[in-house]
């Protein structure tokens, strides 16, 4: 049975919809009212406050911590400076992605890793020979994500952090009144945003402070349904949705490499050995078989399709994750759309997809399967560079 997070006493009072789901063993709000759209617009126009405690968290510290993390990550974590965060993935020996997350360097020999799945077993597998300690801090630390254009103003009023000096993917220790914690300039919405990390015992006090400070800025509590729409607009890949951890795949075809997920920028091959390096070098020579792309589904064709049945166009209310075939113009199957959503900001029907690399050129006009009146049809889907939504304030 899912357990409450350290913020549950606050989020449960605000959740009038009773829409909850199990996220990594925690009770997580899908949307606080009957519709997630006000929460989505808070992300884009004011600020949304999201409980992200269910992320798996690991404290890695010791003299060999930089070398150890660089050994198991595709990125050279040893080069990460103190006070910085980086996005990473880690692979098996065959260069297939096991999980993705972030690494924050809190001190010279002290890192914090976040992951979508339990990863202690994988880290322990490679710990031998390294002077390093690993703590699973998942149940010790609470985490909040404050996302939106007003996020900075809110946090400035409740913490002593110098947010003007905190650049994109920056990290700082700070005080929330008498409470110690950390702020990172990170998030999963593709907008201006921060994440707050505190001990469980301090969670309620920090939530209350942020909530009160956010009232003049139209802050709203936000759930996972709104987040899912925002992360599709941002083009962010999701474990278990847009790809599957290599540890869980029953067949090779379901596994993905970083290159196939457009995570090339997280791979540094010319350095000391790391897990999956040789396989990734071979793949780079030959080129990946697939690519992760954005698709904009043609609205005029969609409208004409439903109009042929005398119906208005039908779209899912929330982001979808059920998977849909993608076809080449000549009709051959070339991949699958793994998730998508209607973008309230862009007014476009969006999808994220893994397709054969030769069809991944921006502007390519492909086809996606859509069901209308219980029948399968195809409409045009245009390959579009990611992210779909990329406001300047995200990095400002």
Protein Blocks (a to p, Z undefined) as FASTA:
>chain_A
ZZddfklmmmmmmmmnopacdeehiacdfbfblbfklmmmmmmmmcccddfklpccddde
djklmmmmmmmpmbdfklpcghiacddddddfkopafbdcddddfbfklccdddfbdckl
mmmmmmgopacddddfklmpccdddedjklmmmmmmmccbdfklmcghiacdddehjacc
ddddddjeopacddddddfklmmmmmmmmmmmmmmnopacddfklmmmmmmmnopacehi
lpccfklpmbfklpccfklnopmmmpcfbbcddehklmmmmmmmnopabdcddddddfkl
mmmmmmmnopacdddfbdcfebpadddfkopafbdcfbdcddfklopacddddddfklmp
ghiacdddddeehiacddddddddddfbdcfklmZZ
